[in-house]
Amino acid sequence: MSDTASHTASDVPPAPAPAPATPPPFRPGLEGVPATQSAICDIDGRQGQLTYRGFDTAILAAQSTFLETAYLLIWGDLPTAVQLREFEHEVQMHRRVSFRIRDMMKSFPAQGHPMDALQASAASLGLFYSRRALDNPEYIYGAVVRLLAKIPTMVAAFQLIRKGQDPIQPRDDLPYAANFLYMLTEREPDPLAARIFDACLIIHSEHSLNASTFSARVTASTLTDPYAVVASAVGTLAGPLHGGANEDVLAMLEAIGSPDQVEPWLDRAIAERQKIMGFGHREYKVKDPRAVILQSLAEQLFDRFGHDPLYDLACALERAAAERLGPKGIYPNVDFYSGLVYRKLGIPRDLFTPIFAIARTAGWLAHWKEQLGANRIFRPSQIYTGSLPRQWQPLDAR
Ligand code: SDX
């Protein structure tokens, strides 16, 4: 019998494991590392251009509506008139939120931050619609409609509840943006204010793989329900380096006080290596195109409803920062002027980020659906920098 024949499989030495591929270099914050492929949004950070499914956001902000843009982001094409009418009707029919959720919100501390209230109430939707049929287009459509419809209602509800009032029901005769402002202020908004608010929702609705959208995709990749996906993203957006900056910008402008204080304040902040809120961006190395649009919207509001001196201060800060930080590619981002728009609309400051979340729910849902279409659970590697193997030491020996 030949040698080879007398050997059993267990005698054959295992083939050497292939040499591990050289891991890509560690990039803090995954800067510049593609973590997914996506067809939803493209950013040209050098030219300052932003497109949703190939459409320029400046055109969408001027010509479209938030729900039409949400449809485009989620399903990839602009809807026909029939598709849009049906989508708007479905969203309108699902605006109401269960009394159980409203009662839960009444138990929240009034001084709690509205983003925490939103994260809790968004997650609670999963208790009512827990069936996960992620391969069923009707389930996907239903989840999209419910989240787009109910997130604004929950933001407005907490605002009234924390004032000790009962939330008011949505008005079916008002379009999306106007209905939110109505539920928030208990007054039907001026048509121009509603139109400008709708445009704000459009330009905040999507921005490729920002931190909260990355959270959404990671959470989606585990095949959990879409309500958990949105709750995960809301928690991420709340941070001051992300969606929370819009609140801080107004506080910063008020701290500066007047345009003649801008330069000394800025020189001090830069010397102390402070991050200037509303400035800088991982992608844009020029002025965020959304900041340009928001400035125009702010000026339209000021023309109609009266000027805001903080705007002059903001423009002075932008000019001074361009000299000092422009060479580093640090310019205003989306959060720099948005607060001035919302302030003129009479929206409380700590609702600026929840409004960002209302808009970005469209983008999160688009990425949730795209992730499901070609899913692989996110599980990146790491570079271990901890201790080498050590021996256990009992307590009395330490
Ligand atoms: C949003 O990703 C998205 O798309 C987000 C968003 C979206 O639509 O989803 O656009 C929304 O989050 C807008 C950003 C809102 N946050 C802020 O305005 C907070 C202030 N900005 C920064 O914290 C900062 O600019 C970030 C977080 C937005 C981006 O940070 P990066 O890309 O990680 O840059 P970095 O912190 O590594 O800084 C690089 C350099 C540093 O200088 P050096 O140490 O190299 O000398 O730039 C400096 C930073 O000090 N720098 C700033 C600055 N931002 C960066 N210096 C002063 N002020 C700033 N705002």
Boltz pocket constraint, residues with backbone or C-beta under 6 A from the ligand:
constraints:
  - pocket:
      binder: B
      contacts: [[A, 29], [A, 204], [A, 206], [A, 207], [A, 209], [A, 210], [A, 211], [A, 240], [A, 241], [A, 242], [A, 243], [A, 245], [A, 273], [A, 274], [A, 275], [A, 276], [A, 277], [A, 278], [A, 279], [A, 280], [A, 281], [A, 282], [A, 283], [A, 325], [A, 328], [A, 330], [A, 333], [A, 334], [A, 335]]
      max_distance: 6.0
